[in-house]
Amino acid sequence: MKWLIPVDGSAQSLHAVEQAILLAATMKQVPQLRLLNVQWNVATVNVKLLFDQQVIDDYQREQGLQALQSARALLDAAQLPYQYHISIGRPAEAILQYATAQEVSLILMGAQGKEGLAQWLIGSVAERVLRLSAVPVMVVR
């Protein structure tokens, strides 16, 4: 049994991690946990004129690790094993692709992510994942 928890560093995504920890504690078999952070592709033509690909890759990796830091700390404190991955692209599509590739049995995610414009975008991500996922999705409020 594999669970995917998309994490953007928001309080809502951390709440999904907390719920996964509580739910995992009730299971006879500990699920394989997969944390996923999706970074928007910033490597447009204009950006590539200013920065080389390695600088862009390093920036996205750093941002992804920063977004995953609190979720990883929660799972470490709960002594639950996990793997993490950073994807580049459109969040809903990247979540669904990763879920398929990893053959997860459940996606647990926050209802909304970061504040401002990003909150609107991430809220639409949860809705899109719910609508298009081939596996069950638990949206945590």
C-alpha positions as CSV (number, residue, x, y, z in Angstrom):
1,M,0.0,0.0,0.0
2,K,1.4,3.4,-1.1
3,W,0.2,6.8,-0.2
4,L,1.1,9.9,-2.1
5,I,1.1,13.2,-0.2
6,P,1.6,16.3,-2.4
7,V,3.3,19.0,-0.3
8,D,3.7,22.7,-1.2
9,G,4.9,23.9,2.3
10,S,1.5,25.3,3.2
11,A,-0.3,24.7,6.4
12,Q,-3.0,22.8,4.5
13,S,-0.4,20.4,3.0
14,L,1.2,19.9,6.4
15,H,-2.3,19.1,7.9
16,A,-2.6,16.4,5.2
17,V,0.8,14.9,6.4
18,E,-0.5,15.0,10.0
19,Q,-3.7,13.2,9.0
20,A,-1.6,10.6,7.1
21,I,0.4,10.0,10.3
22,L,-2.8,9.5,12.3
23,L,-4.3,7.2,9.7
24,A,-1.1,5.2,9.4
25,A,-1.1,4.6,13.1
26,T,-4.4,2.7,12.8
27,M,-3.1,0.4,10.0
28,K,-1.8,-3.1,10.6
29,Q,0.7,-2.6,7.8
30,V,2.5,0.7,7.6
31,P,1.9,2.3,4.2
32,Q,4.8,3.3,2.0
33,L,4.6,7.1,2.1
34,R,5.6,9.3,-0.9
35,L,6.0,13.0,-0.5
36,L,5.8,15.0,-3.7
37,N,6.6,18.7,-4.3
38,V,5.9,20.2,-7.7
39,Q,7.7,23.2,-8.9
40,W,6.3,25.3,-11.7
41,N,8.6,25.2,-14.8
42,V,10.3,28.6,-14.7
43,A,12.8,27.6,-17.5
44,T,11.1,29.8,-20.2
45,V,13.0,31.3,-23.0
46,N,13.4,34.6,-21.2
47,V,14.7,33.0,-18.1
48,K,17.1,30.8,-20.0
49,L,18.6,34.0,-21.6
50,L,19.5,35.2,-18.1
51,F,20.4,31.9,-16.3
52,D,21.9,28.6,-17.4
53,Q,20.0,25.4,-16.9
54,Q,22.1,24.3,-13.9
55,V,21.2,27.5,-12.0
56,I,17.5,27.0,-12.7
57,D,17.7,23.3,-11.7
58,D,19.5,24.2,-8.4
59,Y,16.9,26.9,-7.6
60,Q,14.0,24.6,-8.2
61,R,15.6,21.8,-6.1
62,E,16.3,24.3,-3.3
63,Q,12.7,25.5,-3.4
64,G,11.4,22.0,-3.4
65,L,13.5,20.9,-0.5
66,Q,12.4,24.0,1.5
67,A,8.7,23.2,0.8
68,L,9.3,19.6,1.9
69,Q,11.3,20.4,5.0
70,S,8.4,20.6,7.6
71,A,6.6,17.6,6.2
72,R,9.8,15.5,6.4
73,A,10.3,16.7,10.0
74,L,6.8,15.5,10.9
75,L,7.4,12.1,9.4
76,D,10.8,11.8,11.0
77,A,9.3,12.7,14.4
78,A,6.6,10.0,13.9
79,Q,9.3,7.6,12.8
80,L,7.5,6.7,9.6
81,P,9.7,5.8,6.6
82,Y,9.1,7.8,3.4
83,Q,10.5,8.8,0.1
84,Y,10.3,12.2,-1.4
85,H,10.5,13.6,-5.0
86,I,10.5,17.0,-6.6
87,S,8.8,17.3,-10.0
88,I,8.8,20.2,-12.4
89,G,5.6,21.1,-14.3
90,R,1.9,21.8,-13.7
91,P,1.0,20.6,-10.2
92,A,-2.2,18.6,-10.9
93,E,-0.7,16.8,-13.9
94,A,2.5,16.1,-12.1
95,I,0.7,14.7,-9.1
96,L,-1.4,12.4,-11.3
97,Q,1.6,11.3,-13.4
98,Y,3.6,10.5,-10.2
99,A,0.6,8.6,-8.7
100,T,0.4,6.5,-11.8
101,A,4.1,5.9,-12.0
102,Q,4.4,5.0,-8.4
103,E,1.2,2.9,-8.4
104,V,-0.1,4.6,-5.3
105,S,-3.4,3.4,-3.7
106,L,-4.3,6.8,-2.1
107,I,-3.6,10.5,-2.6
108,L,-3.9,12.6,0.6
109,M,-3.7,16.3,0.0
110,G,-4.7,19.7,1.4
111,A,-7.8,21.4,0.1
112,Q,-5.8,24.6,-0.6
113,G,-2.2,25.6,-0.7
114,K,-0.3,28.8,-0.3
115,E,-2.0,32.1,0.1
116,G,-2.9,34.8,-2.5
117,L,-2.9,33.9,-6.2
118,A,-1.1,30.6,-5.4
119,Q,-4.0,29.7,-3.0
120,W,-6.5,30.0,-5.9
121,L,-4.2,27.9,-8.2
122,I,-3.5,25.2,-5.6
123,G,-7.2,25.0,-4.7
124,S,-7.9,24.3,-8.3
125,V,-5.2,21.6,-8.2
126,A,-7.0,19.7,-5.5
127,E,-10.2,19.9,-7.5
128,R,-8.5,18.7,-10.7
129,V,-6.8,15.8,-8.9
130,L,-10.1,14.8,-7.4
131,R,-11.8,14.9,-10.8
132,L,-9.1,13.1,-12.8
133,S,-7.5,10.6,-10.4
134,A,-7.8,6.9,-11.0
135,V,-7.2,6.2,-7.3
136,P,-9.0,7.5,-4.2
137,V,-8.2,11.0,-3.1
138,M,-8.6,12.2,0.5
139,V,-8.8,16.0,0.6
140,V,-7.9,17.3,4.1
141,R,-9.4,20.6,5.3
